[in-house]
Amino acid sequence: MNIEKTNSPDEATMSKKPPRNKYAIASALLASMTSILSGYDVAVMSGAQIYIQKNLHISDTQIEILAGIINLYSLVGSLAAGRTSDLIGRRYTMVLAAAIFFVGALLMGIAPNYAILMLGRFVAGVGVGYALTIAPVYTAEVSPASLRGCLTSFPEVFINSGILLGYVANFAFAKLPINLNWRLMFLAGAIPPVFLAAGVLAMPESPRWLVMQGQLDEAKRVLFKTSDSTEEAEQRLLDIKHTLGIPDDCTDDKSVPMLKRSSGEGVWKELLRPTPSVRRILIAALGLQFFQQASGIDSVVLYSPRVFEKAGIKSDNNSLGATVAVGFCKTAFVLVSVFFVDRVGRRALLLASSAGMIISLLTLGSSLAIIDHYPHKKWAGALSITMVLTFAASFAIGYGPLAWVYSSEILPLRLRAQGASMGTAVNRITSGLIVMTFISLYKAITIAGSFYLYAGVATLGAIFIYFFLPETRGRNLEDMEVLFKKVADENVVKQNEEVASVLVGNGMEKREAGELDVAAK
């Protein structure tokens, strides 16, 4: 399959550099800030778990469950987010996400025991699921094609900003009394949702959702503000109308047929019984979300204090200080991804990210294995810490932001919100299983063996990216289904040619064998 040739956008289009659309950038920034909630929760738990275990006297297994269960709880939010956003809009769904997480953070902060703490994890998890699903969808729908890759990377930027804030909160409150420090770590997480909800209300609604509701007049206003030119705004509106089956002569709210106003009915049926092109899109979107988490990033982020302890950092305070470096590293390199994603494309960054992760995991596993046998080798400890940082950087430059970018942009409009819910569900289930099994896994096969296993999964992910993900840089959202259909058709043609070649070869062999048999006789 010649992916490069098939999926290269028009050179003339790519060579044009329109002025930066500040309104679209501001809208994407505000929407993406809701992703802070997810990053903060993951990171703050990495430090809080040390003191929760000491204060509440709970086991490693209970800590595993407490840390990872939020990813499974977030399924409630992620699966509901698609339908909710089709019913009440993308913007109010983000406000709902912030409100739910606010309540969850309060419950975790005042929890007197393990049961209430688990209840708080459930509520916060629902908010995280909503935020993770809807922020990339909204950003993709509001962005012009020239900036879509960059702007749709913003949720990952703010996930990493949340991770950094969580690590800083851990470090800041660590020296307080043990019955107070972990509670303040969680309560600090109730502050961002208040400002996020207020900021989101200042954003415009998604133009694609407005068209789905028959609000063409408002959709036009938003498109003219978020497009690079009047011509692009008009073309985007026309493409959306075509996708939804709205006639071209419908030019205002009153002219849109009532039957065309959608709240997402029938979408799940189409997702569960997809056409060949939609099936290929789902495989690409869900597969990428799976490999993003199955390569072990949340284990590294959440349990990095244990890795640092293994590497020779014994003090809790120094260990938490080292995790701040992980947060800085991830945040810095995701900004590199934002800069390059619309210049070099999605595939190149994803493949480079995969290569860096594989090398980092293999080296990390090897250095930890050396520490197991030669605990006084200080260079092995230093190498382990370095590899944690390079793994985080490699993830941040590709897999981290681009799993959300790619998944949100390739889904057809009619399926986007609920398809994104499926992607987030796969992401959260995988993350939950990885996080909830890490301690048990490294006790069973050693911590070095765990990272070797993650390296193997990352290798499978690189193979998946190479063969299944066509380049989408510079293409309109409404072109994606056609793109995947073309790739699928090319694969069918190639397979038919290979089969025909085999059949022809077999025929020639039989004919030659017959001629030889006649000659022998």
Order of alpha helices (4+ residues) and beta strands (2+ residues): alpha-alpha-alpha-alpha-alpha-alpha-alpha-alpha-alpha-alpha-alpha-alpha-alpha-alpha-alpha-alpha-alpha-alpha-alpha-alpha-alpha-alpha-alpha-alpha
